Structures are given as structure tokens and as C-alpha cells.
Amino acid sequence: RLVKEWEAWARNVLEMVRAPTTLAYIVTIPESLGVSQTRRIWEELGRFGVNIAGIIINTLITEDQECSRLLTKRKAMQQTYVDQIKEEYQEVNILTLPLAEFEVKGLEPLRRVKKRLFSQPGI
């Protein structure tokens, strides 16, 4: 009986995720591993018929954060992967979140992230 309940629950969840009104966003980082994981997740979600609305590139170093040689080099490295993501996934929104000076833990930090995300064009 328990297995049948879990199977029914899984079908309901899959039905909900496949619904035309449900949109998924893949969150990634601008590094080689992040790009390859994004590819794998994109394909996997596609196999299940999930509607992917966009990709969020997290922890992006911005111009005003380039205060050291290390961050300047990392920003240049990140840009390579940002360009790759934008080229590969032109059909969806690409959003970015800058490297935050705070840990996203709790309601207030989540509100700050929400403000940053939803102020971007295309969302």
C-alpha cells in the first residue's frame, strides 16, 4: 500500500511540473562544472517534459567587485562561461545574480535576491 501511495504522489508531482503553467529555472554558476551540469539538467528536465523558462547564473562577479587581481581574473574566466551559456540557451531568459556580500539564509536575504532577480528584463 505504501508503494502505491508513493507512486500516486510521484505521478501527481510529475503532472504538476509538466503543467503548461509551471515554469522551471535552472540555477548555475559561471564555471566549467556549472555549465556541464546545466547541460545535463536541461536534457533530463526535457525528457520529463518540464517547461524551462530560463537559467539563473549565480555568484557572478560584477564590475564594481573587481577590487583585486584575483577577482579581475575570475571575472574574465566567468565571462567565458556566461558567453557560452548565452550562446547555447538563446531560447530562454538568462538572468544573473551577482556575488553577494551576504549568505542567502532567512527571509530578508531572500527578499534581496528576489528584488535583484525580478528587476531584470524578461522576467
C-alpha positions in Angstrom: 0.0 0.0 0.0 2.8 2.4 0.9 4.5 1.9 -2.5 1.2 2.6 -4.3 0.7 5.8 -2.4 4.3 6.9 -3.3 3.7 6.1 -6.9 0.5 8.1 -6.9 2.3 11.0 -5.2 5.1 10.9 -7.8 2.6 10.9 -10.7 0.9 14.0 -9.2 4.2 15.8 -8.7 5.3 15.0 -12.3 1.9 16.1 -13.6 2.2 19.4 -11.7 5.8 20.0 -13.0 4.8 19.3 -16.6 1.8 21.6 -16.5 1.9 24.5 -19.0 1.6 27.0 -16.2 4.6 25.7 -14.3 8.0 27.2 -15.4 11.3 26.0 -14.2 14.6 27.9 -13.8 18.0 26.2 -13.7 20.4 27.8 -11.3 24.1 27.5 -12.3 27.4 29.1 -11.7 29.8 30.5 -14.3 32.3 27.7 -14.2 33.1 24.6 -16.3 31.3 22.3 -13.9 28.3 24.5 -13.7 27.9 24.6 -17.5 28.2 20.9 -17.9 25.7 20.3 -15.0 23.3 22.8 -16.7 23.5 20.8 -19.9 22.7 17.5 -18.1 19.9 19.0 -16.1 18.5 20.7 -19.2 18.4 17.3 -21.0 16.9 15.5 -18.0 14.2 18.0 -17.5 13.4 18.0 -21.2 13.0 14.2 -21.1 10.3 14.7 -18.4 8.6 17.4 -20.4 9.4 20.2 -17.9 9.0 23.7 -19.3 12.3 25.6 -18.7 11.7 29.3 -18.6 15.3 30.3 -18.0 18.7 30.0 -16.5 20.0 31.9 -13.5 23.7 32.5 -13.4 24.6 32.8 -9.7 27.7 34.3 -8.0 28.7 36.5 -10.9 31.5 38.9 -10.2 30.4 42.4 -11.3 32.5 45.4 -12.5 32.2 47.1 -9.1 33.5 44.0 -7.3 36.8 43.9 -9.2 38.9 45.1 -6.3 41.8 42.7 -6.7 43.8 40.8 -9.4 42.2 37.6 -8.2 38.6 38.9 -8.7 39.6 40.5 -12.1 40.9 37.2 -13.3 37.9 35.3 -12.0 35.5 37.7 -13.7 37.3 37.2 -17.0 37.1 33.4 -16.5 33.4 33.7 -15.6 32.7 35.8 -18.7 33.8 32.9 -20.9 31.1 30.6 -19.3 28.5 33.3 -19.3 29.0 33.8 -23.1 28.8 30.0 -23.6 25.5 29.8 -21.6 24.0 32.7 -23.6 25.0 31.1 -26.9 23.7 27.7 -26.0 20.4 28.7 -24.5 19.2 31.6 -26.6 15.6 30.4 -26.5 15.2 31.1 -22.7 15.7 34.0 -20.3 19.2 34.3 -18.9 19.3 36.1 -15.6 22.3 36.9 -13.4 22.8 37.2 -9.7 26.0 39.0 -8.6 28.3 37.5 -6.0 26.5 38.6 -2.8 28.3 40.0 0.3 25.8 38.1 2.4 24.7 34.5 2.8 21.2 33.8 1.4 19.7 32.4 4.5 16.5 33.7 6.0 13.7 35.9 4.8 15.5 39.2 4.4 18.3 37.9 2.2 15.7 36.0 0.1 13.8 39.3 -0.4 17.0 41.0 -1.5 17.7 38.2 -4.0 14.0 38.4 -5.2 14.4 42.1 -5.8 17.6 41.6 -7.8 16.0 38.8 -9.9 12.7 40.3 -10.6 14.1 43.7 -11.6 15.8 42.2 -14.7 14.3 42.4 -18.2 12.4 39.4 -19.4 11.2 38.1 -16.1 
